[in-house]
Amino acid sequence: MTIKSLLPLAFFMLLLLVFLISLDRNPKTVPSALINQAAPQQVMPELLSAQPFSPKDMLGQRWLMNVWSSWCQACKQEHDDLVTLSSMTDVDIIGYNYKDKTELASKWLSQRDNPYLKTIEDTTGQFGLDWGIYGVPETFLIDEFGIIRGKHIGPIDQTVINTVILPFIRKEAE
Amino acid sequence: MMTPAMKLIITFMLAAFLPMSFAAQSVYSFTSATQEQQYYQLIKEFRCLVCQNQNIADSDAILAQDLRAKTYEMVMENYSSQEITHFMNDRYGDFILYSPPITFETATLWLSPMLLLIFSIALFINKVVRSKYNKKQSPLNKKAQLKS
């Protein structure tokens, strides 16, 4: 048997590998166009105090921005893990309340532990366009220079915290 | 023959489709036909991110409505189609474009089947030619030729 006769088999195996990897990919996850880009700079109102908030306020540290809504089921599901994350580490999480009513959002927060340093409000979704938000929940990972380094689409769970978020936060300490 | 009960059931079943036909589009008014054309052309070319495999013109999703509203707003502010496409592309990536640009990834996707086909044909021809050549050279054939 020569190496040449094994070539078709090798090719077939390669193809099989490509298909196997593709099976695991979720076509519903849209990769963010903003990775390694500066975070949008518009000033948004805070939910509870109506004070202006700008992503510039967060320069100098790594932080997370978690997009949520009171009408979103998956947000309820991830909330406990966010609370754990905020108590476990000293990373600042900014809540981004997306397409919600102010009363419903503040009620939602008052009924639970609040993992957010601040919550900003986008009742119409007008700011969401600049962030490339297309659903809730989404979580942005932003570095100390205000550059978006990652985006997690869908609810956060322990696996995501351990494999994505903690490594991101720890990089800062190095 | 349809019984009255059947008629009634069919009426109700059809009625279920009624809201669909109304919900899809909010009505926009334009100042010129060119703007209107530009708008309808653009929303056909943007892909909806949540419903997938639907453009934002056909989609009922809230995000699609937002993107239509933004497109309308930009059309009315006299942005060119290219600028609007660029704006959407910056925020939502190539995913939003129904005609994505040629990048390494898309080129691989489009060209690899063709290359594979050309390669296979070349391989096939090569084999056929070789086997014919071998037949001519094989001692068995030579014998057969001598006999005749």
HADDOCK unambig.tbl for C-alpha pairs under 7 A between the chains (distance, minus, plus):
assign (segid A and resid 30 and name CA) (segid B and resid 95 and name CA) 6.86 0.50 0.50
assign (segid A and resid 32 and name CA) (segid B and resid 92 and name CA) 6.51 0.50 0.50
assign (segid A and resid 32 and name CA) (segid B and resid 93 and name CA) 6.63 0.50 0.50
assign (segid A and resid 33 and name CA) (segid B and resid 90 and name CA) 6.33 0.50 0.50
assign (segid A and resid 33 and name CA) (segid B and resid 91 and name CA) 5.80 0.50 0.50
assign (segid A and resid 33 and name CA) (segid B and resid 92 and name CA) 5.55 0.50 0.50
assign (segid A and resid 33 and name CA) (segid B and resid 93 and name CA) 4.53 0.50 0.50
assign (segid A and resid 34 and name CA) (segid B and resid 91 and name CA) 6.67 0.50 0.50
assign (segid A and resid 130 and name CA) (segid B and resid 91 and name CA) 6.03 0.50 0.50
assign (segid A and resid 131 and name CA) (segid B and resid 91 and name CA) 6.66 0.50 0.50
assign (segid A and resid 132 and name CA) (segid B and resid 91 and name CA) 4.89 0.50 0.50
assign (segid A and resid 132 and name CA) (segid B and resid 92 and name CA) 5.34 0.50 0.50
assign (segid A and resid 134 and name CA) (segid B and resid 49 and name CA) 6.64 0.50 0.50
assign (segid A and resid 134 and name CA) (segid B and resid 50 and name CA) 6.77 0.50 0.50
assign (segid A and resid 134 and name CA) (segid B and resid 63 and name CA) 6.60 0.50 0.50
